[in-house]
Amino acid sequence: MQAEDVASLRAVGCDDIAIHDAIQVISYFNYINRVADAVHVELEPEMSPYPD
C-alpha cells in the first residue's frame, strides 16, 4: 500500500479503525488460505475449485 491507497479509503469514509480492521481481516484470510492450501484441505462438495 501507498499513501494514495489510504487516501482513497479515507475519501470514501473509512477512518483509521476501519482501515485497520480491513487490514486485519484481509491478512487473516490470506494466511488461512495459504495454510489450507499447504495442508491440502479438501473443498466442500458444493464449492467450485475455480471462480465462475
mmCIF file of the N, C-alpha and C atoms, coordinates in Angstrom:
data_MODEL
# 
_entry.id   MODEL 
# 
loop_
_atom_site.group_PDB 
_atom_site.id 
_atom_site.type_symbol 
_atom_site.label_atom_id 
_atom_site.label_alt_id 
_atom_site.label_comp_id 
_atom_site.label_asym_id 
_atom_site.label_entity_id 
_atom_site.label_seq_id 
_atom_site.pdbx_PDB_ins_code 
_atom_site.Cartn_x 
_atom_site.Cartn_y 
_atom_site.Cartn_z 
_atom_site.occupancy 
_atom_site.B_iso_or_equiv 
_atom_site.pdbx_formal_charge 
_atom_site.auth_seq_id 
_atom_site.auth_comp_id 
_atom_site.auth_asym_id 
_atom_site.auth_atom_id 
_atom_site.pdbx_PDB_model_num 
ATOM 1   N N  . MET A 1 1  ? 0.831   -1.176  0.000   1.00 0.00 ? 1  MET A N  1 
ATOM 2   C CA . MET A 1 1  ? 0.000   0.000   0.000   1.00 0.00 ? 1  MET A CA 1 
ATOM 3   C C  . MET A 1 1  ? 0.872   1.235   0.000   1.00 0.00 ? 1  MET A C  1 
ATOM 4   N N  . GLN A 1 2  ? 0.291   2.269   -0.513  1.00 0.00 ? 2  GLN A N  1 
ATOM 5   C CA . GLN A 1 2  ? 0.950   3.564   -0.539  1.00 0.00 ? 2  GLN A CA 1 
ATOM 6   C C  . GLN A 1 2  ? 0.003   4.596   0.054   1.00 0.00 ? 2  GLN A C  1 
ATOM 7   N N  . ALA A 1 3  ? 0.511   5.765   0.293   1.00 0.00 ? 3  ALA A N  1 
ATOM 8   C CA . ALA A 1 3  ? -0.292  6.830   0.901   1.00 0.00 ? 3  ALA A CA 1 
ATOM 9   C C  . ALA A 1 3  ? -1.561  7.104   0.092   1.00 0.00 ? 3  ALA A C  1 
ATOM 10  N N  . GLU A 1 4  ? -1.473  6.978   -1.231  1.00 0.00 ? 4  GLU A N  1 
ATOM 11  C CA . GLU A 1 4  ? -2.634  7.228   -2.089  1.00 0.00 ? 4  GLU A CA 1 
ATOM 12  C C  . GLU A 1 4  ? -3.745  6.209   -1.830  1.00 0.00 ? 4  GLU A C  1 
ATOM 13  N N  . ASP A 1 5  ? -3.364  4.977   -1.511  1.00 0.00 ? 5  ASP A N  1 
ATOM 14  C CA . ASP A 1 5  ? -4.356  3.948   -1.210  1.00 0.00 ? 5  ASP A CA 1 
ATOM 15  C C  . ASP A 1 5  ? -5.139  4.297   0.053   1.00 0.00 ? 5  ASP A C  1 
ATOM 16  N N  . VAL A 1 6  ? -4.444  4.729   1.063   1.00 0.00 ? 6  VAL A N  1 
ATOM 17  C CA . VAL A 1 6  ? -5.095  5.132   2.308   1.00 0.00 ? 6  VAL A CA 1 
ATOM 18  C C  . VAL A 1 6  ? -5.969  6.358   2.061   1.00 0.00 ? 6  VAL A C  1 
ATOM 19  N N  . ALA A 1 7  ? -5.479  7.283   1.275   1.00 0.00 ? 7  ALA A N  1 
ATOM 20  C CA . ALA A 1 7  ? -6.267  8.484   0.954   1.00 0.00 ? 7  ALA A CA 1 
ATOM 21  C C  . ALA A 1 7  ? -7.563  8.102   0.244   1.00 0.00 ? 7  ALA A C  1 
ATOM 22  N N  . SER A 1 8  ? -7.501  7.120   -0.638  1.00 0.00 ? 8  SER A N  1 
ATOM 23  C CA . SER A 1 8  ? -8.708  6.662   -1.341  1.00 0.00 ? 8  SER A CA 1 
ATOM 24  C C  . SER A 1 8  ? -9.719  6.078   -0.367  1.00 0.00 ? 8  SER A C  1 
ATOM 25  N N  . LEU A 1 9  ? -9.239  5.308   0.596   1.00 0.00 ? 9  LEU A N  1 
ATOM 26  C CA . LEU A 1 9  ? -10.140 4.739   1.601   1.00 0.00 ? 9  LEU A CA 1 
ATOM 27  C C  . LEU A 1 9  ? -10.753 5.830   2.462   1.00 0.00 ? 9  LEU A C  1 
ATOM 28  N N  . ARG A 1 10 ? -9.965  6.786   2.841   1.00 0.00 ? 10 ARG A N  1 
ATOM 29  C CA . ARG A 1 10 ? -10.494 7.906   3.651   1.00 0.00 ? 10 ARG A CA 1 
ATOM 30  C C  . ARG A 1 10 ? -11.501 8.726   2.860   1.00 0.00 ? 10 ARG A C  1 
ATOM 31  N N  . ALA A 1 11 ? -11.284 8.847   1.544   1.00 0.00 ? 11 ALA A N  1 
ATOM 32  C CA . ALA A 1 11 ? -12.190 9.633   0.697   1.00 0.00 ? 11 ALA A CA 1 
ATOM 33  C C  . ALA A 1 11 ? -13.587 9.023   0.633   1.00 0.00 ? 11 ALA A C  1 
ATOM 34  N N  . VAL A 1 12 ? -13.681 7.710   0.841   1.00 0.00 ? 12 VAL A N  1 
ATOM 35  C CA . VAL A 1 12 ? -14.994 7.070   0.831   1.00 0.00 ? 12 VAL A CA 1 
ATOM 36  C C  . VAL A 1 12 ? -15.550 6.853   2.235   1.00 0.00 ? 12 VAL A C  1 
ATOM 37  N N  . GLY A 1 13 ? -14.907 7.467   3.228   1.00 0.00 ? 13 GLY A N  1 
ATOM 38  C CA . GLY A 1 13 ? -15.455 7.472   4.574   1.00 0.00 ? 13 GLY A CA 1 
ATOM 39  C C  . GLY A 1 13 ? -14.825 6.540   5.583   1.00 0.00 ? 13 GLY A C  1 
ATOM 40  N N  . CYS A 1 14 ? -13.759 5.847   5.209   1.00 0.00 ? 14 CYS A N  1 
ATOM 41  C CA . CYS A 1 14 ? -13.103 4.951   6.168   1.00 0.00 ? 14 CYS A CA 1 
ATOM 42  C C  . CYS A 1 14 ? -12.202 5.745   7.109   1.00 0.00 ? 14 CYS A C  1 
ATOM 43  N N  . ASP A 1 15 ? -12.317 5.463   8.408   1.00 0.00 ? 15 ASP A N  1 
ATOM 44  C CA . ASP A 1 15 ? -11.409 6.077   9.363   1.00 0.00 ? 15 ASP A CA 1 
ATOM 45  C C  . ASP A 1 15 ? -10.274 5.090   9.658   1.00 0.00 ? 15 ASP A C  1 
ATOM 46  N N  . ASP A 1 16 ? -9.365  5.484   10.524  1.00 0.00 ? 16 ASP A N  1 
ATOM 47  C CA . ASP A 1 16 ? -8.218  4.630   10.823  1.00 0.00 ? 16 ASP A CA 1 
ATOM 48  C C  . ASP A 1 16 ? -8.628  3.274   11.392  1.00 0.00 ? 16 ASP A C  1 
ATOM 49  N N  . ILE A 1 17 ? -9.675  3.250   12.196  1.00 0.00 ? 17 ILE A N  1 
ATOM 50  C CA . ILE A 1 17 ? -10.135 1.986   12.777  1.00 0.00 ? 17 ILE A CA 1 
ATOM 51  C C  . ILE A 1 17 ? -10.659 1.063   11.686  1.00 0.00 ? 17 ILE A C  1 
ATOM 52  N N  . ALA A 1 18 ? -11.448 1.587   10.760  1.00 0.00 ? 18 ALA A N  1 
ATOM 53  C CA . ALA A 1 18 ? -11.978 0.773   9.662   1.00 0.00 ? 18 ALA A CA 1 
ATOM 54  C C  . ALA A 1 18 ? -10.852 0.256   8.770   1.00 0.00 ? 18 ALA A C  1 
ATOM 55  N N  . ILE A 1 19 ? -9.872  1.093   8.497   1.00 0.00 ? 19 ILE A N  1 
ATOM 56  C CA . ILE A 1 19 ? -8.731  0.680   7.677   1.00 0.00 ? 19 ILE A CA 1 
ATOM 57  C C  . ILE A 1 19 ? -7.950  -0.420  8.401   1.00 0.00 ? 19 ILE A C  1 
ATOM 58  N N  . HIS A 1 20 ? -7.728  -0.246  9.682   1.00 0.00 ? 20 HIS A N  1 
ATOM 59  C CA . HIS A 1 20 ? -7.030  -1.263  10.483  1.00 0.00 ? 20 HIS A CA 1 
ATOM 60  C C  . HIS A 1 20 ? -7.805  -2.573  10.474  1.00 0.00 ? 20 HIS A C  1 
ATOM 61  N N  . ASP A 1 21 ? -9.122  -2.505  10.675  1.00 0.00 ? 21 ASP A N  1 
ATOM 62  C CA . ASP A 1 21 ? -9.946  -3.717  10.677  1.00 0.00 ? 21 ASP A CA 1 
ATOM 63  C C  . ASP A 1 21 ? -9.856  -4.436  9.331   1.00 0.00 ? 21 ASP A C  1 
ATOM 64  N N  . ALA A 1 22 ? -9.922  -3.685  8.246   1.00 0.00 ? 22 ALA A N  1 
ATOM 65  C CA . ALA A 1 22 ? -9.822  -4.289  6.909   1.00 0.00 ? 22 ALA A CA 1 
ATOM 66  C C  . ALA A 1 22 ? -8.478  -4.978  6.734   1.00 0.00 ? 22 ALA A C  1 
ATOM 67  N N  . ILE A 1 23 ? -7.413  -4.341  7.152   1.00 0.00 ? 23 ILE A N  1 
ATOM 68  C CA . ILE A 1 23 ? -6.077  -4.941  7.046   1.00 0.00 ? 23 ILE A CA 1 
ATOM 69  C C  . ILE A 1 23 ? -6.021  -6.243  7.830   1.00 0.00 ? 23 ILE A C  1 
ATOM 70  N N  . GLN A 1 24 ? -6.588  -6.268  9.024   1.00 0.00 ? 24 GLN A N  1 
ATOM 71  C CA . GLN A 1 24 ? -6.571  -7.475  9.845   1.00 0.00 ? 24 GLN A CA 1 
ATOM 72  C C  . GLN A 1 24 ? -7.340  -8.612  9.185   1.00 0.00 ? 24 GLN A C  1 
ATOM 73  N N  . VAL A 1 25 ? -8.532  -8.324  8.660   1.00 0.00 ? 25 VAL A N  1 
ATOM 74  C CA . VAL A 1 25 ? -9.356  -9.357  8.025   1.00 0.00 ? 25 VAL A CA 1 
ATOM 75  C C  . VAL A 1 25 ? -8.682  -9.874  6.760   1.00 0.00 ? 25 VAL A C  1 
ATOM 76  N N  . ILE A 1 26 ? -8.196  -8.985  5.918   1.00 0.00 ? 26 ILE A N  1 
ATOM 77  C CA . ILE A 1 26 ? -7.531  -9.378  4.679   1.00 0.00 ? 26 ILE A CA 1 
ATOM 78  C C  . ILE A 1 26 ? -6.300  -10.223 4.985   1.00 0.00 ? 26 ILE A C  1 
ATOM 79  N N  . SER A 1 27 ? -5.522  -9.803  5.966   1.00 0.00 ? 27 SER A N  1 
ATOM 80  C CA . SER A 1 27 ? -4.317  -10.544 6.336   1.00 0.00 ? 27 SER A CA 1 
ATOM 81  C C  . SER A 1 27 ? -4.655  -11.935 6.860   1.00 0.00 ? 27 SER A C  1 
ATOM 82  N N  . TYR A 1 28 ? -5.687  -12.031 7.678   1.00 0.00 ? 28 TYR A N  1 
ATOM 83  C CA . TYR A 1 28 ? -6.081  -13.328 8.218   1.00 0.00 ? 28 TYR A CA 1 
ATOM 84  C C  . TYR A 1 28 ? -6.510  -14.279 7.106   1.00 0.00 ? 28 TYR A C  1 
ATOM 85  N N  . PHE A 1 29 ? -7.353  -13.796 6.189   1.00 0.00 ? 29 PHE A N  1 
ATOM 86  C CA . PHE A 1 29 ? -7.805  -14.653 5.098   1.00 0.00 ? 29 PHE A CA 1 
ATOM 87  C C  . PHE A 1 29 ? -6.639  -15.085 4.219   1.00 0.00 ? 29 PHE A C  1 
ATOM 88  N N  . ASN A 1 30 ? -5.692  -14.180 3.979   1.00 0.00 ? 30 ASN A N  1 
ATOM 89  C CA . ASN A 1 30 ? -4.502  -14.526 3.212   1.00 0.00 ? 30 ASN A CA 1 
ATOM 90  C C  . ASN A 1 30 ? -3.757  -15.658 3.919   1.00 0.00 ? 30 ASN A C  1 
ATOM 91  N N  . TYR A 1 31 ? -3.546  -15.506 5.199   1.00 0.00 ? 31 TYR A N  1 
ATOM 92  C CA . TYR A 1 31 ? -2.833  -16.511 5.990   1.00 0.00 ? 31 TYR A CA 1 
ATOM 93  C C  . TYR A 1 31 ? -3.557  -17.850 5.985   1.00 0.00 ? 31 TYR A C  1 
ATOM 94  N N  . ILE A 1 32 ? -4.844  -17.842 6.319   1.00 0.00 ? 32 ILE A N  1 
ATOM 95  C CA . ILE A 1 32 ? -5.566  -19.103 6.481   1.00 0.00 ? 32 ILE A CA 1 
ATOM 96  C C  . ILE A 1 32 ? -5.727  -19.818 5.149   1.00 0.00 ? 32 ILE A C  1 
ATOM 97  N N  . ASN A 1 33 ? -5.859  -19.083 4.055   1.00 0.00 ? 33 ASN A N  1 
ATOM 98  C CA . ASN A 1 33 ? -5.928  -19.728 2.742   1.00 0.00 ? 33 ASN A CA 1 
ATOM 99  C C  . ASN A 1 33 ? -4.605  -20.388 2.379   1.00 0.00 ? 33 ASN A C  1 
ATOM 100 N N  . ARG A 1 34 ? -3.506  -19.768 2.738   1.00 0.00 ? 34 ARG A N  1 
ATOM 101 C CA . ARG A 1 34 ? -2.197  -20.384 2.475   1.00 0.00 ? 34 ARG A CA 1 
ATOM 102 C C  . ARG A 1 34 ? -1.996  -21.631 3.326   1.00 0.00 ? 34 ARG A C  1 
ATOM 103 N N  . VAL A 1 35 ? -2.439  -21.594 4.571   1.00 0.00 ? 35 VAL A N  1 
ATOM 104 C CA . VAL A 1 35 ? -2.338  -22.773 5.432   1.00 0.00 ? 35 VAL A CA 1 
ATOM 105 C C  . VAL A 1 35 ? -3.203  -23.899 4.858   1.00 0.00 ? 35 VAL A C  1 
ATOM 106 N N  . ALA A 1 36 ? -4.437  -23.583 4.487   1.00 0.00 ? 36 ALA A N  1 
ATOM 107 C CA . ALA A 1 36 ? -5.332  -24.595 3.935   1.00 0.00 ? 36 ALA A CA 1 
ATOM 108 C C  . ALA A 1 36 ? -4.748  -25.194 2.659   1.00 0.00 ? 36 ALA A C  1 
ATOM 109 N N  . ASP A 1 37 ? -4.168  -24.361 1.824   1.00 0.00 ? 37 ASP A N  1 
ATOM 110 C CA . ASP A 1 37 ? -3.546  -24.854 0.595   1.00 0.00 ? 37 ASP A CA 1 
ATOM 111 C C  . ASP A 1 37 ? -2.345  -25.741 0.913   1.00 0.00 ? 37 ASP A C  1 
ATOM 112 N N  . ALA A 1 38 ? -1.555  -25.354 1.885   1.00 0.00 ? 38 ALA A N  1 
ATOM 113 C CA . ALA A 1 38 ? -0.345  -26.112 2.230   1.00 0.00 ? 38 ALA A CA 1 
ATOM 114 C C  . ALA A 1 38 ? -0.658  -27.490 2.796   1.00 0.00 ? 38 ALA A C  1 
ATOM 115 N N  . VAL A 1 39 ? -1.753  -27.609 3.520   1.00 0.00 ? 39 VAL A N  1 
ATOM 116 C CA . VAL A 1 39 ? -2.097  -28.904 4.115   1.00 0.00 ? 39 VAL A CA 1 
ATOM 117 C C  . VAL A 1 39 ? -3.151  -29.643 3.291   1.00 0.00 ? 39 VAL A C  1 
ATOM 118 N N  . HIS A 1 40 ? -3.425  -29.128 2.095   1.00 0.00 ? 40 HIS A N  1 
ATOM 119 C CA . HIS A 1 40 ? -4.331  -29.779 1.132   1.00 0.00 ? 40 HIS A CA 1 
ATOM 120 C C  . HIS A 1 40 ? -5.730  -30.001 1.695   1.00 0.00 ? 40 HIS A C  1 
ATOM 121 N N  . VAL A 1 41 ? -6.306  -28.955 2.257   1.00 0.00 ? 41 VAL A N  1 
ATOM 122 C CA . VAL A 1 41 ? -7.679  -29.027 2.750   1.00 0.00 ? 41 VAL A CA 1 
ATOM 123 C C  . VAL A 1 41 ? -8.599  -29.259 1.558   1.00 0.00 ? 41 VAL A C  1 
ATOM 124 N N  . GLU A 1 42 ? -9.503  -30.207 1.695   1.00 0.00 ? 42 GLU A N  1 
ATOM 125 C CA . GLU A 1 42 ? -10.456 -30.516 0.631   1.00 0.00 ? 42 GLU A CA 1 
ATOM 126 C C  . GLU A 1 42 ? -11.573 -29.472 0.620   1.00 0.00 ? 42 GLU A C  1 
ATOM 127 N N  . LEU A 1 43 ? -11.972 -29.079 -0.580  1.00 0.00 ? 43 LEU A N  1 
ATOM 128 C CA . LEU A 1 43 ? -13.100 -28.170 -0.717  1.00 0.00 ? 43 LEU A CA 1 
ATOM 129 C C  . LEU A 1 43 ? -14.388 -28.904 -0.373  1.00 0.00 ? 43 LEU A C  1 
ATOM 130 N N  . GLU A 1 44 ? -15.373 -28.167 0.087   1.00 0.00 ? 44 GLU A N  1 
ATOM 131 C CA . GLU A 1 44 ? -16.677 -28.768 0.322   1.00 0.00 ? 44 GLU A CA 1 
ATOM 132 C C  . GLU A 1 44 ? -17.291 -29.098 -1.036  1.00 0.00 ? 44 GLU A C  1 
ATOM 133 N N  . PRO A 1 45 ? -18.121 -30.129 -1.105  1.00 0.00 ? 45 PRO A N  1 
ATOM 134 C CA . PRO A 1 45 ? -18.633 -30.608 -2.392  1.00 0.00 ? 45 PRO A CA 1 
ATOM 135 C C  . PRO A 1 45 ? -19.292 -29.532 -3.255  1.00 0.00 ? 45 PRO A C  1 
ATOM 136 N N  . GLU A 1 46 ? -19.983 -28.591 -2.646  1.00 0.00 ? 46 GLU A N  1 
ATOM 137 C CA . GLU A 1 46 ? -20.683 -27.568 -3.432  1.00 0.00 ? 46 GLU A CA 1 
ATOM 138 C C  . GLU A 1 46 ? -19.777 -26.422 -3.884  1.00 0.00 ? 46 GLU A C  1 
ATOM 139 N N  . MET A 1 47 ? -18.529 -26.452 -3.485  1.00 0.00 ? 47 MET A N  1 
ATOM 140 C CA . MET A 1 47 ? -17.599 -25.375 -3.834  1.00 0.00 ? 47 MET A CA 1 
ATOM 141 C C  . MET A 1 47 ? -16.841 -25.701 -5.121  1.00 0.00 ? 47 MET A C  1 
ATOM 142 N N  . SER A 1 48 ? -16.826 -24.732 -6.034  1.00 0.00 ? 48 SER A N  1 
ATOM 143 C CA . SER A 1 48 ? -16.063 -24.884 -7.268  1.00 0.00 ? 48 SER A CA 1 
ATOM 144 C C  . SER A 1 48 ? -14.608 -24.544 -6.982  1.00 0.00 ? 48 SER A C  1 
ATOM 145 N N  . PRO A 1 49 ? -13.638 -25.311 -7.511  1.00 0.00 ? 49 PRO A N  1 
ATOM 146 C CA . PRO A 1 49 ? -12.239 -25.002 -7.264  1.00 0.00 ? 49 PRO A CA 1 
ATOM 147 C C  . PRO A 1 49 ? -11.781 -23.719 -7.957  1.00 0.00 ? 49 PRO A C  1 
ATOM 148 N N  . TYR A 1 50 ? -12.564 -23.281 -8.946  1.00 0.00 ? 50 TYR A N  1 
ATOM 149 C CA . TYR A 1 50 ? -12.225 -22.061 -9.687  1.00 0.00 ? 50 TYR A CA 1 
ATOM 150 C C  . TYR A 1 50 ? -13.449 -21.162 -9.729  1.00 0.00 ? 50 TYR A C  1 
ATOM 151 N N  . PRO A 1 51 ? -13.251 -19.865 -9.544  1.00 0.00 ? 51 PRO A N  1 
ATOM 152 C CA . PRO A 1 51 ? -14.402 -18.948 -9.611  1.00 0.00 ? 51 PRO A CA 1 
ATOM 153 C C  . PRO A 1 51 ? -15.082 -19.037 -10.971 1.00 0.00 ? 51 PRO A C  1 
ATOM 154 N N  . ASP A 1 52 ? -16.388 -18.951 -10.961 1.00 0.00 ? 52 ASP A N  1 
ATOM 155 C CA . ASP A 1 52 ? -17.139 -18.975 -12.228 1.00 0.00 ? 52 ASP A CA 1 
ATOM 156 C C  . ASP A 1 52 ? -17.036 -17.659 -12.957 1.00 0.00 ? 52 ASP A C  1 
# 
